[in-house]
Amino acid sequence: MTTAPVPLWRVLAHTRRDTALAQAVLSAGGVLDEATLIVRQELPPAQVLAEMKRAGRVDWVVVSSPFTVAAMQQAGIDLAHWLEHGAKLAAVGSASATALEEAGLTVDLVPQGKVSGGEALAEAFPPGTGTVLLPGAAELAGTLQPGLEAKGWTLTTVATYATTAASSIDAIIASRWHEGEYIAFIATAPSTVRAAATLLGPTIRVVAIGRSSATAAQTCGFPLVIQAGSADPEDIVAAILKPR
């Protein structure tokens, strides 16, 4: 009878939709634990729909999260209606783009290469003087908004859902965190950073995906913050294993 090898190291992240990162960590000799750190709650459909209608015609619609697509569908909002009048559609990364395409929409702009996120999309965005509609989290934060405004665009934000820290954390996860079993926490978004600080305490090293997550980790007081080169699993693992 064979036994599974003991992992050389262990990291924690908020529960993700894909398994690519877990596989990359495993291939490098580690184990990725996942825990539900944040809870996303759709806002009342009537409220979201009213805000979308007030936005009127826009030049671009930018989607920053797959959950935004789900929240808008829940509210009965047909994004195709805004695109009928010539508006273009952008996504911050492949996950958001896939969610839009699965909803039957054509995405006009996604950051190319391994780098994704708000900062990468802002860099890829063309300069202009029109209006950009940005639906998403009520507590929207990051580098996308200032990046687009710096290129001349006027932003209209519409809250489609709210993000809050989970009410509790798994006891095994908490024990591993406080006993120092995790060599890093993988910060996938500012909201997960704040939730980890609230639920577990800002006591371990953070590997952040994107500048906004890194800034959030520093603001929360985590002792060491390393920003991964991109959201690519191999780049995240490289940052985790980077000598301290």
Secondary structure, 3 states (H helix, E strand, C coil): CCCCCCCCEEEEEECCCCCHHHHHHHHCCEEEEEECCEEEEECCHHHHHHHHHHHCCCCEEEECCHHHHHHHHHCCCCHHHHHCCCCEEEECCHHHHHHHHHCCCCCCECCCCCCCCHHHHHHHCCCCCCEEEEEEECCCCCCHHHHHHHCCCEEEEEEEEEEEECCCCCHHHHHHHHCCCEEEEEECCHHHHHHHHHHCCCCCCEEECCHHHHHHHHHHCCCCEEECCCCCHHHHHHHHCCCC
